[in-house]
Structure formats: C-alpha cells, structure tokens
Amino acid sequence: MDLLNTLVDKGLRRELPTREEALAVLATSDDELLDVVAAAGKVRRQWFGRRVKLNYLVNLKSGLCPEDCSYCSQRLGSKAGILKYTWLKPDQASEAAAAGLAGGAKRVCLVASGRGPTDRDVDRVSDTIKAIKDQNEGVEVCACLGLLSDGQAERLREAGADAYNHNLNTSESTYGDITTTHTYADRVDTVQKAHAAGLSACSGLIAGMGESDEDLVDVVYSLRALDPDSVPVNFLIPVEGTPLAKEWNLTPQRCLRILAMVRFVCPDVEVRIAGGREVHLRTMQPLALNLANSIFLGDYLTTEGQAGKADLEMIADAGFEVEGTGQVTLPEHRVTAGGGCGSHAEAGCGSHVDAGCGSHEGGCGPCGSAADEQAPAAAQVPETARTSEARTDLVAVRRRGAGTDLAPNA
C-alpha cells in the first residue's frame, strides 16, 4: 500500500505526515489492519527496538475533585463508588510505589486529584519524591498534580522529579464539551511550565469520548507541536456514576488504528498504552505492543487493571522485553538535544507545526490513565466506529493498593 510505505519512510526520517495521511490511517479497513500494524511496527522498532517501558501509578489523593471533567470518576458531582481519601504520607506512597518497582516498573507516576497543587501540596509531593528516590536507585518519578502555578514546576524539579504529566485529552475545538471549570489554554500553560523548568513533559489524549477522526488527528498534531517526551494514549473506560457511563465507542481494531496513527505522527517519542487497554483492546493487547513502547503495570487510579503477572507474561510471549533501569528510553537524538529526559528538537516528534498545545486532566486523572474517563454528549463518532458492545464486566473499581490495607496489584 503506497500510503503505508510513505508513512514508514516519513517515520524513519521523523518527518511529519500530512493530515490527509493521518486521517487515512484511521479510515483503513479491517482487511488492511495487520498491514497498518506491521508498517507502524517498523517505525516503533527503529526508535525503540523491542523494549517495553513499565510505569506504575500511585494515587496520592483520590476523589473529591472540584473540576467537572466529564470523563473522570473523581469529578465534581461524581456518583461513582470509588475510593476517596486525602493525601498519602510519604512513607505510604513510597511503600505503594515499591510494589510496582518490584514488578519491573521503571517509572512511578504520582497522581493527585484536584485543580492544582497548593505550595504545601508541592512540599508534600517533594517529600514523597525524595522518599521514593532514596530507596530506589535509578527510578524515574513523574508528578501529575493538575494545573501548575508559577515556580511550582521548578520546585518539583529541584525535589528530584524527572517528568510532569498533563494531558491534552482532546482537540481544542471540542475541549469545552468535556470540561468547563478550566480551559484548554490552562493546560497548554502547565505543559509549557514543565518544559521551561527542565522537566520531561508527558502529555497525551483520551480516545472514545465521542470524537471524530478529525478530532483525533487534531489532538495528536497538537501534541507533536507541544513536543512531549511521552504520549499516553488512553481509551475511555465508562464508569457507572459518571455523566456518560453508557458510552462505548471503541473496538480493538479502532484502538489499534489510533495507536498506529499516533506512532506515525510521533515516531520517536514514548507512546504509552494507558488506561482502558484491557477493556477495549482485550485479547488484541499483545498486538498493540508493536505500536507502543510503554504501558502501565497493574491497576489505574480508581479502576483495576490486568494482573501485573499477566502484563509481564504478555510482553514476553509477544517477543518483547521489559526495559531496565539502566537503559535509556528515548532515542539518542532526543536525549542529547536537552530538556528533561528527552528533547524539544525541531526535528523530533514536536517540530512546531500547524497545531496548538495541550495538557493533563486538571489533576483528576493519571499520568495517562483513563481509569475514570467519560464521553461528552456532543459526539460525532463515525458510524463505522460505533460497533463495540458494552463490556461492563471488564470495569471494576479499585479496592486494593493505595488508600487501602490490601496489597496492590503489580
């Protein structure tokens, strides 16, 4: 297929595809799907080999968020029966992180619900970062605390944080449909603050919220312009008690096309399969490792994930290997160009082209986990995508790990 040959060539050169080419990937047929995966897999292997980076979420503060993000079970007015607790102490958070690190995770993502941290909150998280790093040599720590005020990113960096997550989530044109308590520009500002402080930026999207193919391409092009080092791709998990719990738009095939499109547009960054892979990719999860080079291990913020042991078996059975702490995730050209754990080089997955920017879920969601996401009412979903049956049997509220007395899943 000429399209795929062109996209592979561009991906190997880190060249931006045209919008028409990106849209064409999403429009491919099921008969062409394996060809699409194989083509995007060539790009993935060029920059990341067969390594899979494992990340582990620790929910420092769950529920009771004042923001109204319609995808989030921790949102204002949520009736979801999730765990609700205030800040974990540094030793509690460090203990929770240790389980994921023992399971093979290389990065710990510290997440807290809320609009954004107070200066006292930054002190709390700084103490937690120090506790984790003192006990675990080589671990990466990513903070995910919502909208940042001036100087807070610098303080997190000084405390030892390696990265900051703030997801763009959806296209700028539809952002107001999912959140009204903060703006798309607020998110852009926070990612820019993280960049300026020398933190590695992590910013991604949520698929399955009723968006069109054009919206998906818009958000991924905006991410390329934003130039994060890692792009988590979340798949909406409808949680009972949130605004649109009955919204099920995704099939395994559509999820794979989305991941392939992200890889073609952002060839040399860490593409992470985040929340929702178990619910929507299901038995196709191993195939998705040919597209993404990073996943979350175990549970998410408020919902359960696949067993950590099963994650490790899946990676091995698919012929991939877990990335070790001594291995550098990003390609050398991104690392040597400077800026956090990666680069913001003009030629990287972030040449500043044709798009806006974005960020994270206002503190309501994870370093890319879609454990809590919901779809907006104003949906323009392609009819071909609206074919997935509801799999509520695969959605379980987290009752173990952080905030409980039970052992975590890792």
Buried (B, 14 or more C-beta within 10 A) or exposed (E): EEBBEBBBEBBBEBEBBEBEBBBBBBEBEEEBBEBBBEBBBBBBEBBBEBBBBBBBBBBBBBBBBEBBBBBBBBBEEBEBEBBBBEBBEBEBBBBBBBBBBEBBBBBBBBBBBBBBBEEEBBEBBBBBBBBBBEBBEEBBBBBBBBBBBEEBBBBBBEBBBBBBBBBBBBBBBBBEBBBEBBBBBBBBBBBBBBBEBBBBBBBBBBBBBBBBBBBBBBBBBBBBBBBBBBBBBBBBBBBEBBBBBEBBBBBBBBBBBBBBBBBBBBBBBBBBBBBBBBBBBEEBBBBBBBBBBBBBBBBBBBBBBBBBEBBBEBBEEBEBEBBEBEEEBBBEBBBEBEBBBBBBBEBBBBBEEEBBBBBBBBBBBBBBBBBBBBBBEEBEBBEBBBEBEEBBEBBEBBEBBBBEEEEBBB
